[in-house]
């Protein structure tokens, strides 16, 4: 009781010998392969010990824990933990030594933080984006070069308020590489989590954790990817990051597998990019998730670092390779976009989806938009998706083809808008229908005319391709239908090419037009076709 750590200007040399890369302070400054358990600490007053304002880690119980350490049934009942940079209630740093350790110590390392409770307030004074990290249970997990490491957070609870540039109820920042594993099982947060940053910088706040955003395997290309398991975690606290990312559970849910048991959020979420479960992710599988909290994006065109606003009841924005299952992702919270200019970036399930699979969706407001972007050929599979309208946003797609695969899917009206670069190329394929595919304010990113290339293949049925919107700036429309794909009517105000060839990364793709695969082409300009790639249509007219 009454633990006080202040104005400490040096630390035990053995902790530096652990070579975590940080000054480490706590009741136990360093733990190397040991165990701390069955401990209660109350009335803590930890106030910026040490002199290094960047690489400094502090917690009430353990400053740094490495090499198979275990921290179990430790409770911090009350008080305040304030760090220069990385601060936490239970343990400041967990992971592996930063080099110079015997191989036997770091291979297949398992670090466990289990059944710990933090009730203290945790904050960091350094509000620079790279350093200011605050976690209710742990500030930073870093496995450095160790392969096969496992870091486990199980059954922990945070009730204290947490503030930092990277702030979370359980684990605030993660750096894991190669075939390491992070397990988040049965953790809860009820504290208010606030992401704060210097002017012009980006903050992040998460109810449970920020998970690895990269998999730097360049030194060990034979190693498998990072694996993150998230199961039965609950957040009820308010999550706010006015200058960045706010996530009910997990930020940067890359490499994440959500378990069969419920991960839920009921806290209100506010940020420029906000999600009831996750604000932003690459390659995450979103299944078995529930959000009942309200989600608000407070972003606008003047947001820090030009951060485009997004808001989603489950996820604000996904990257490439994500999966969203509408049958098991449930949102009953209110999703709000404060800026009308970004209304298409908000949805009851996802604000913006880039590439991957969306399945089992019939809620008209579930998807804000699907982004047709990328520096290679990406695509989205829509499986059992039944919507009257679906919005697509064009972006930096260059000569690459974006594929929309329909599996037992029916879309009434697909609307394509946005600013593109050097044209946009779309292939609709699969066994589904789109009644209308229309352009809406589709322009080149410099405001000039652009080119739309559009093909229906593989039994995809498109009723009307309508490129006559007066605000759309098209100089050319290229169309084709083959392999069972069909387009009833093409309407345009620009020149139309029937059948076309694209070259991408030195690969030539021929989009031939099969006989009568396009019923009618109408344009106020000219129609042309190539004998080598185009069959005839029933009716072509330049009106």
Buried (B, 14 or more C-beta within 10 A) or exposed (E): EEBEBEEBEEBEEEBBEBBBBBBBBBBBBBBBEBEBEEBEBBBBBBBBBBEEBBBBBBBBBBBBBBBBBBBBBBBBBEBBBBBBBBBBBBBBBBBBBBEEBEEEBBEEBBBBBBBBBBBBBBBBBBBBBEBBBBBBBBBBBBBBBBBBBBBBBBBBBBBBBBBBBBBBBBBBBBBBBBBBBBBBBBBBBBBBBBBBBBEEBBBBBBBBBBBBBBBEBEEEEEBBBBBBBBBBBBBBBBBBBBBBBBBBBBBBBBBBEBBEEBBBBBBBBBBBBBBBBBBBBBBBBBBBBBBBBBBBBBBBEEBBEEBBBBBBBBBBBBBBBBBBBBEBBBBEBEBBBBBEEBEBBBBBBBBBBBBBBBBBBEBBBBBBBBBBBBEEBBBBBBBBBBBEEBBBBBBBBBBBBBBBBBBEBBBBBBBBBBBBBEBBBBBBBBBBBBBBBBBBBBBBBEEEEBBBBBBBBBBBBBBBBBBBBEEBBBBBBBBBBBBBBBBBBBBBBBBBBBBBBBEBEEEEBEBBBBEEBBBBBBBEBEBBBBEEBBBBBEEBEBE
